[in-house]
Amino acid sequence: MQYIRYDRSVAYLVGMVHTKGAATLDNVSMDIDNMADVLQKHGFKVHKFMDLTHDELVPKLSDWVSADQVVPSRALFYFSGHGTATGFLCADHKEIKYNFLRAIFRPENQGLHHCLVIVDACHSQSIHKLRKGSSEVQLMKAGITLLSSCLDEKSRMESPGSPFTTALVA
């Protein structure tokens, strides 16, 4: 069996404590920091983005490969904050749709071996709609793994910190 060596790993952690018109999520900062600590111990170069507007965040996510001038072997995207049935909310209450993530994290086009997308937000089960038009096998071969914390009709829990993220980093 041949193993892939992950010598270049990059993680983009996006947290939204304050979202216009929505309840403040005080524990998001803790979740982002805990996730960053674990990922750094596993060799990831971590980029944290907190409380950005849509117009501030989109260019940063679109430019994730060139930020380090090297295509990573593996990439991780983690979001903690408010979600909707079709995406997640930025600080200015504008939505980034999950299809946007599908467009930027494409292992077959970027030279990635693996990409993990984790969304810890209300209604985050809808991220699995990225599979629309792709079979589970196609996504696995492409090296994309999707994780979500909530069913579509459920809200994210705070107690302190998200139980989902707490379990991930334990």
N, C-alpha and C positions, 0 to 999 in steps of 0.2 A: 504494500500500500504506500502511495506517495502522499506526503504531507506538504501543505502549503506553508511556507515560512512568511509570517507577517512582520516584515522589517520596517514598514512605514505605516503607522496607524494614526488616524486623525479623528477627533470627535468634535462635533458641534453641539453644544448644549444651549438650548434656548429656554429661558424662563420668563414668565410674565406674572409678576406679583401684582402690578397695577394695570388694569385694563379699563379704559374709559367706559363708564356705564355698567360695570360689573363689580361684583364683590372683590375686595382685596384678598389675595391668597398669600397670607403671611409666611407659610411654610415652603413656598416654592424656592426661595433662596437656599434654604437648608438642603432641599432635595438636589438642587443643582450642585452645591458644594460637595455633598456626599458622593454624588455620581462622579464628579470630577476627581475626587481623591482616589476612588477605586480605579477609574480608567487610567490615571497617571501611573498607578502602581503596576498596571498591565501594559505599560509602554505606549499609551496613546498621547499624542500631542493634543491638548484640550483647548478649545476656543469657547469661551462663555459669552453669551449675549443675553443681557437682562433688560426687560422693559423697553424694547425697541418698537418704533412704529413700523408699519408695513413698508413704507418707503426706505427706512433705514435697514431693515432686515433682509429684504429680497435680494439686494445686490451682494450682501455678505454671503448668503446661502448659494447664490448663483456662481460665486467666485471661489467656492471652497477648495477646488484643486489648486488653482493658481496662488492661493494664499500662502502656500508653502513651496510653490514652484516645482513640486514633485507630485506625481500621481501616487496616492497612498495604496498600500496593499489591501487595507481594510478601512472602512469608514463607518462611523456611528453618528446618527442623528438622534437627539433626545429632546423632547419638548415637555415642559411642565407648565400648566396654566389652564386657561379656559378653552374649551372645545365646542364645536358645533357638530351637526350631522354630516358636514362636508369638509371640515377643516379645523384649524385652530385660530384663535384670535390674537392679534398683536396689541400693543399698548394703546393704539388709537382706535381700537374696536374694529379694525378692518381684518378681514379673514384671509389667511393663506390656505388655499385649497390643497387637499392631499395629492391631487394630480400634479401639482407643482413639485412636490418631493419626488414623485415618480420620474419626472423629467430630469431632475438634477442628479439623482442617485441611480445611475444606470451602469452597473458593473461591466456589462458587455461593451459599452462605448467608452468607458473611462479607464479601463485597464485595472479596475479593482478586482480583487478575488472575492471579497465579501462586503456587504453593506447591511448594517442592522439599523432599522428605524423603530424607535420606541416613542410612543405618545402616551403620556400620563395626563389625561384630561377628560372632562365629561364627554360622553358620547363618542369616545375614541375608537370604539369597535368599527366605526365607519372607515377607518384607515384600511381595513381589509378589502374595501371596495377597489383599492388599487389593483387587486387581483383580477378585476373585471377585464376580460379579454385575454387573461393569462391564466394558465392552469397552475396549480400548486407546484407541479413538477417543473414547469418553465421558470417559475420564480426561484425555485431551489437551484436549478442549473445556472441561473443568472447570478446566484449568490446573494439574493435579497431575502432578509428575514424581517417580518413585521411583528411587533408586539404592541398590544394596547391594554390599558388598565380598566376600561369600563365597557359595559354593553351600551348600545346606541341610546337606550332610554334611561340610562343611569348617570348619576353625578359622581365626580371624583370625591374621595374622602380626604379629610384633613384631620390629623389626630395625634399629636403634632407630626407633621410630615406625612407624605402620602404612604399608606401601607404598601402600595404597589412598589414604589421606588425603594422604600425601606427594605422590602424583601429582596429586591434585585441587588442591592449593595451589601446585604448581610453576609 
